[in-house]
Amino acid sequence: LFRSLALPVQAAETATVQEILDGNQLFIDRRQAREQDKAKAPQQLSTGDSRGQIGFNSGAVGRMNRFSEMKLGQGCFLLEKGQILVSGRQAGCTRSARLSPRGTNYVLEVKDDGEADISVLEGTVEVEPTQDGIPTGQPSTTVTSGQRLRLSAKGVVLALLGLTEGDYTSILGGPLFQGDRKSTTSELQSH
């Protein structure tokens, strides 16, 4: 009887380093990583003054910006600080929210104070409030293509705004897209 009530077990996240840009400062658990190195939950990926592209076991691709920290988990990655562009169906988490994408391209940024910004370039992302990874029961917020959601460190919605032309220029001309050899992000720039 209890087996039928059990929640499905989320698969442990894995990520493969596909590309390291601007030097060699991409680390797996503080150990310098090289292209094709694999990380798996609960390992942490971090960047110093370099950027890195990783392939998730979900098939999605992530581009980590400089000075970012991300921990692989069960069913999502936890962005502790910094910025990542995600292309594909890859769930992401902050300390106060879980992001469930629906075939999308989105940018997740977590600032030093814990505030988060989610910018959806294509598709839809459902943002569910959590506290230490556990849903709070508060309603989710749907962020659609062309929108940006700002969350407080505690997961309170501060603003849901339309992305401006300046926002797109800043994102597409910024470090998450510069020096790209891969077609996934190059296609986005043409939109």
C-alpha angles and dihedrals in degrees: 000000000000092000091064090053095049118113116244112265112244115228117248111257119245129186133190121209104238102172139003116203132193098017134324105293101125115117139190108206090341091306115120110254131212131203112287093024112137129220126191136187127320091022122111126229116202138171131211118188091335136080126226140198118213134185116221123213086245089069092251123125126223130197112203118205125220118291095017130144125201130173121204114229144163110305096344143036119245113226103207095179140342131036138298133182112212123198112189140015101321121139116224132193139201124191088269107031146038118216117209110188125203103209098313155138114232141161119223119193127181116191126211091261091055096254112139136207123199115192116186113206097174133006128002135299123199109211114203119191113238138174112215089340096310118113112249095209091243115133120272123243120226114218114194134194110300096023135110125204122201117202129189119234087264093052098257113148107246097176143347107204139171114251110249127217086256090055091053092046091050093048099041093042094042135092095278090068104029119107094011118169094173124089097222095075095031089062090054092056091061092060 
